[in-house]
Amino acid sequence: MQWLRLLPAAVPVVAIDIEDSRLIARHNLFLLDRAKIFFKRELPVDYWQVFQRTAHAGMPGPRFRLNPRNRARVDKLRPISLGVPARAVAAAPSEFPHKTADIFVAVTLRGLTTVRDHGIAQLRALADEGMAVDIAEQRLDYAEYVRRMSRAWLTWSPEGLGWDCFRHYEAPLAWSIPLMNSPTITRRAPLIAGEHAFYYQPDDPMSLVRTIKDALVDKDRLKKMAALARAHVVAHHTWPHPLVDMIVRAGLGRQPPDYVQRATY
């Protein structure tokens, strides 16, 4: 990417960082300086934390944050979702499917994150109590993954190496409501709690189980939520359209600079 340094200043540059890291690497700081807008998937709620141990030796303090150059850098930061490709829409059922499971689980079941380690133990306990928990113990091909997800009212979608992940958006396409741990990042056009998705608090030992049981009480509500969530993902989180359109509009100055919707949990 170093060749971007040679572009004339009049050429607009939009940068997109969809890596798992919450930081902007030191070697990419020039890109932040050169870009008109810098989209970042794992954008911390406090934007300044992207500079920790990169542009700053530790956690940026008041002196760093009040520097005009650094404030101009932060003003360029925008959230963007990982989203899903258009083929994911084509692979999902076009109509609401018959449900045979309460919740679907298809994640790396051991060792990737403590959020997953703690959650899977609670979900297995629910299965022992008689809840219909469909746990994929082995890796599934994509068609089978979508089929089983579509048969569940809820899909557990805890964070991986980053908070955002494909499953957050694949589940709604399959008419299954994503159940996510509370976000640690700023999001663009997020799935709204109680309207498109459910969220739980990992530091509350009863939050996951309580959220699942409360959600499953009203299946008519879940069916309506599934339709709203699917439409929301198609409208805001699909590649190439509408995400590429949004990026182009932003680069041309036609996208509202503060287009960030925030959910309540």
Secondary structure, DSSP 8 states (H G I E B T S, - for coil): -GGGGGS-TTS--EEEE-SS-SS--GGGHHHHHH-SEEEETT-BSSGGGGGBTTTBSSS--HHHHT-HHHHHHHHTEEE----EEHHHHHHS-SS-----EEEEE-S--SSS-HHHHHHHHHHHHHHHTT--EEE--S---HHHHHHHHHTEEEEE----SSS--THHHHHHHTT-EEEEE---B--SS---BTTTBEEE-TTSTTHHHHHHHHHTT-HHHHHHHHHHHHHHHHHHSEETTTHHHHHHHHHTT-S-TT-------
